[in-house]
């Protein structure tokens, strides 16, 4: 009886069938690949939070002719990232935030959790705040300095500091077509992200949520820890 009830719920509005059809046709790679027109010859991509080059390799595979600017403030991770630098991939040992200058940055035992925010010592996850200084730049300043007037794809993975990156983009958001970013819901850092925080910047700038391209559910407590979401600029009428 319980299973019959679950089947009934799943099939309300044919959502179960639609989701299965979606999963058979769309992968995360395809969702991101299809954001850009097939005839775009040399798209400009900004990779904020490049770590050791994982996203550079991913973006190169999807967009072989793209020009990529990848940013990573951690010296150890940047040493690996810069090995990927070539004529079309430019790596920058700098944090992207809402400030031009120098900021506090915190390293952790697991390097991909390094952040401009300290780990929350009350979290059940292990804190490991190693303070350091990092150069910081606003996207608006960087793009003005490098003559970048249009961004095809802005990717953010900055461990809870997405709002600070977006605040530093200013008018550049009006010249950006697509944004892929991670929103963290759990309390690993002293600052916790939310859809409200992100949408308060992106919605007025003309972006609308297009898809949830990845999701991390915690197998121990059922909580959703983070999601990767895609925002697209709505056509001007």
SVG drawing of the C-alpha trace seen along z (x, -y; Angstrom):
<svg xmlns="http://www.w3.org/2000/svg" viewBox="-2 -49 55 51">
<polyline fill="none" stroke="black" stroke-width="0.4" points="0.0,0.0 2.8,-2.4 4.6,-1.7 1.4,-2.3 1.0,-5.6 4.6,-6.6 4.0,-5.7 0.9,-7.9 2.8,-10.8 5.6,-10.4 3.3,-10.4 1.3,-13.5 1.5,-15.7 3.7,-13.1 6.7,-14.5 8.3,-11.1 8.1,-10.3 9.3,-13.8 12.3,-13.5 13.3,-10.1 13.1,-11.5 15.2,-14.5 17.8,-12.3 18.1,-10.1 18.7,-13.2 20.6,-15.8 23.8,-15.5 25.5,-18.3 28.0,-18.5 25.3,-18.9 23.4,-21.5 26.5,-23.7 27.7,-23.0 24.3,-24.0 24.4,-27.4 26.6,-28.8 25.6,-29.0 27.2,-26.4 28.6,-29.0 30.3,-31.0 33.9,-31.0 35.9,-32.2 33.8,-32.5 35.1,-34.3 34.8,-32.3 35.7,-33.4 36.5,-30.6 36.3,-32.0 37.8,-29.5 40.0,-27.5 41.6,-25.4 44.0,-22.9 42.5,-23.2 39.6,-20.8 37.1,-23.3 39.6,-24.5 39.9,-21.0 36.1,-20.6 35.6,-23.9 38.3,-23.2 36.6,-19.9 33.2,-21.6 34.5,-24.7 37.9,-23.9 38.2,-27.4 37.3,-29.4 39.5,-32.0 39.5,-31.3 40.6,-33.4 40.9,-31.3 41.4,-32.8 42.8,-31.0 44.2,-32.7 45.8,-29.7 49.5,-29.5 49.6,-25.7 46.6,-25.1 47.7,-27.9 51.0,-26.1 49.0,-23.3 46.6,-25.5 49.2,-27.5 50.6,-24.3 47.5,-24.5 48.3,-28.0 48.6,-28.5 47.7,-31.1 44.0,-30.8 44.1,-29.9 45.2,-32.7 45.7,-31.9 45.7,-34.6 46.9,-34.1 44.3,-36.4 41.0,-36.2 37.9,-37.7 35.7,-39.5 34.0,-42.9 37.3,-44.6 40.5,-45.7 43.5,-45.2 44.4,-42.6 42.0,-40.4 42.2,-37.7 42.0,-34.2 41.7,-30.9 43.4,-27.6 42.0,-24.3 43.3,-20.7 41.1,-19.9 42.3,-22.6 39.1,-22.9 37.4,-24.2 39.8,-27.2 37.7,-30.4 37.6,-34.1 35.3,-32.9 36.5,-31.1 35.2,-27.6 32.4,-27.6 33.9,-26.1 30.4,-25.1 29.9,-23.0 30.0,-19.3 32.5,-19.3 36.2,-19.7 37.4,-23.3 40.9,-24.1 41.4,-27.8 44.9,-28.7 45.0,-32.5 46.9,-34.1 46.8,-37.2 45.6,-37.2 45.5,-39.7 41.9,-40.6 40.3,-42.1 36.8,-43.0 35.6,-41.5 34.6,-45.0 38.2,-46.2 39.8,-43.1 37.7,-43.2 38.3,-47.0 42.0,-46.5 42.0,-43.6 39.6,-45.1 36.9,-42.5 33.5,-43.9 31.4,-40.7 31.4,-37.4 29.8,-34.3 30.0,-32.2 30.8,-33.1 31.5,-30.2 31.8,-30.6 32.9,-28.1 34.1,-30.2 32.9,-28.4 30.2,-30.7 31.6,-34.0 29.5,-34.1 27.6,-37.2 30.9,-39.1 32.0,-38.1 28.7,-39.3 28.8,-42.5 32.2,-43.2 31.1,-42.6 28.8,-45.7 27.9,-46.6 29.8,-43.6 26.7,-41.5 24.8,-43.4 27.3,-42.1 27.3,-38.5 25.1,-35.9 25.3,-32.8 26.3,-32.1 27.1,-28.7 27.5,-28.9 27.5,-26.8 25.2,-27.7 26.1,-26.1 23.3,-25.6 25.1,-23.9 27.0,-25.6 30.6,-24.7 31.6,-28.3 30.8,-31.3 28.8,-32.7 26.0,-30.6 24.7,-31.2 21.1,-31.2 19.1,-31.6 17.7,-34.9 21.3,-36.3 22.1,-35.3 18.8,-36.3 18.8,-39.7 21.7,-40.5 21.0,-38.4 17.2,-39.0 17.5,-42.8 20.4,-42.3 18.0,-40.3 19.0,-36.7 16.5,-33.9 17.2,-30.5 17.5,-28.0 18.4,-24.7 19.8,-22.9 22.7,-21.2 24.2,-19.3 23.1,-18.6 24.9,-17.2 22.7,-15.4 24.1,-14.3 23.7,-10.5 23.9,-10.7 21.1,-13.1 19.1,-13.7 20.2,-17.4 21.0,-19.1 24.5,-20.5 24.9,-22.4 23.6,-22.8 25.1,-24.0 22.7,-26.2 22.6,-27.8 21.3,-31.3 20.7,-32.8 20.0,-36.3 16.5,-36.8 16.0,-38.2 15.3,-41.9 11.9,-42.8"/>
</svg>
